[in-house]
């Protein structure tokens, strides 16, 4: 009798924890965008630095090659844009995000023309500590598990523009 009850409890508990497992890291959403395009990318914060904590700041560092980055305002949050010359180097949102909620911190960016991966280090400051989402996967160690991976945006090649075929026109030779 105990075994079926334990199995039932285990199976019903998995869906309850699945959302928190899926949001275990700060991630870029969407995870890919067209190289050379303007794209709105949200950095999704799924939980605080520790259980029961509250996020107070989210700082997103803008990688080299991003021509421009403009933050989306959030009600109840202030925004600080750190500049390197005339370009944004980092954006910090300051406000309050309880541990039992998630939120997106979005940037509209002009992305580099070259396909590849863009790494966005994120610093999440909370009442009881800080989480540095800055680890970068080592290409020499595929499948390596990282504790605090930085969000990555994969830049895909822009689709080659196709010129429509010219229809045959009477009296014209091709």
C-alpha positions in Angstrom: 0.0 0.0 0.0 2.9 2.4 0.8 4.6 1.8 -2.5 1.7 3.0 -4.7 1.2 6.1 -2.5 4.9 7.0 -2.7 4.9 6.5 -6.5 1.8 8.6 -6.8 3.3 11.4 -4.7 6.5 11.3 -6.7 4.6 11.6 -10.0 2.3 14.4 -8.9 5.3 16.3 -7.5 7.3 16.3 -10.7 4.9 18.7 -12.6 4.8 21.0 -9.6 8.5 21.4 -9.7 8.9 21.4 -13.5 8.4 25.1 -14.0 11.1 26.0 -11.4 13.5 23.5 -13.1 12.8 25.1 -16.5 13.5 28.5 -15.1 16.7 27.6 -13.2 18.9 30.0 -15.1 18.8 33.5 -16.6 18.1 32.8 -20.3 17.9 34.8 -23.5 14.4 34.6 -25.1 14.3 34.0 -28.0 17.5 32.0 -28.0 18.3 32.8 -31.6 18.0 35.8 -33.9 19.1 36.8 -37.4 22.6 38.2 -37.7 22.7 41.8 -38.8 19.1 42.5 -37.8 17.3 44.4 -35.1 15.9 42.1 -32.5 14.1 42.4 -29.2 15.6 39.9 -26.8 14.4 39.3 -23.2 16.6 38.1 -20.4 14.3 35.9 -18.3 15.0 35.8 -14.6 13.2 32.7 -13.2 14.0 33.0 -9.5 15.9 35.0 -6.9 19.5 34.3 -5.9 18.3 32.0 -3.1 15.0 30.5 -2.0 12.7 33.1 -0.5 15.0 36.0 -1.6 14.1 39.0 -3.6 15.9 40.2 -6.7 16.7 43.9 -6.5 18.9 44.5 -9.6 19.5 42.8 -13.0 22.6 44.0 -14.9 23.0 42.8 -18.5 26.4 43.4 -20.1 26.3 44.1 -23.8 28.9 42.2 -25.9 31.2 43.8 -28.4 29.7 43.9 -31.9 26.2 45.0 -30.8 25.8 48.3 -32.5 23.0 49.6 -30.3 20.9 48.4 -27.3 17.8 50.1 -26.0 16.1 48.8 -22.8 12.4 48.3 -22.5 11.0 50.2 -19.6 9.3 48.3 -16.8 6.7 49.7 -14.4 8.2 50.0 -10.9 11.8 49.6 -12.1 14.4 52.2 -12.8 17.0 51.8 -15.6 20.7 52.8 -15.7 22.5 52.6 -19.0 26.3 52.4 -18.8 28.0 53.8 -21.9 31.3 53.1 -23.6 31.6 56.1 -25.9 28.2 56.4 -27.6 27.2 52.7 -27.2 25.5 51.0 -24.3 28.0 48.7 -22.5 25.6 47.5 -19.8 22.0 48.0 -18.7 20.8 47.7 -15.1 17.2 47.5 -14.0 16.5 48.2 -10.3 13.3 47.2 -8.6 11.8 44.3 -6.7 11.1 40.8 -8.0 10.0 38.2 -5.4 11.4 34.7 -5.6 8.0 33.2 -6.4 7.7 35.3 -9.6 9.6 35.6 -12.9 10.1 38.5 -15.2 11.7 39.5 -18.5 14.2 42.3 -18.9 14.2 43.2 -22.6 16.6 45.0 -25.0 16.1 46.1 -28.6 19.4 45.5 -30.3 21.1 46.0 -33.6 23.0 42.7 -33.8 26.4 42.0 -35.5 26.3 40.8 -39.1 28.4 37.7 -38.5 26.6 34.5 -37.4 27.8 32.9 -34.2 27.1 33.1 -30.4 26.7 36.3 -28.4 27.3 35.9 -24.7 25.5 38.3 -22.3 27.0 38.2 -18.7 24.2 38.9 -16.2 24.6 40.0 -12.6 21.5 39.4 -10.5 21.7 41.2 -7.1 19.3 40.2 -4.3 18.6 41.1 -0.7 20.7 38.2 0.6 23.4 37.9 -2.1 24.3 37.9 -5.7 24.2 35.5 -8.6 26.7 36.0 -11.4 25.4 34.4 -14.6 28.7 34.7 -16.3 30.1 31.2 -17.0 30.9 30.4 -20.7 30.9 26.9 -22.1 34.3 25.5 -23.1 34.1 24.4 -26.8 36.7 21.7 -25.8 34.3 20.2 -23.3 30.9 19.8 -25.0 28.1 18.8 -22.6 29.9 20.4 -19.6 27.4 21.3 -16.9 27.8 24.9 -15.8 26.5 26.2 -12.4 25.8 29.8 -13.5 25.9 29.9 -17.3 25.7 33.3 -19.1 22.7 33.7 -21.4 23.7 33.0 -25.1 22.0 34.4 -28.2 22.7 32.4 -31.3 23.0 34.5 -34.4 21.8 32.7 -37.5 22.6 33.7 -41.1 20.0 36.0 -42.6 18.1 34.3 -45.4 19.7 35.0 -48.7 17.4 37.3 -50.7 16.1 35.7 -53.8 15.4 37.7 -56.8 12.1 36.6 -58.4 12.5 35.1 -61.8 11.7 37.5 -64.5 8.6 36.3 -66.4 8.9 35.8 -70.2 7.6 38.9 -71.9 6.5 38.9 -75.5 9.2 40.3 -77.8 12.0 40.1 -75.2 14.9 37.6 -75.5 16.7 36.4 -72.4 
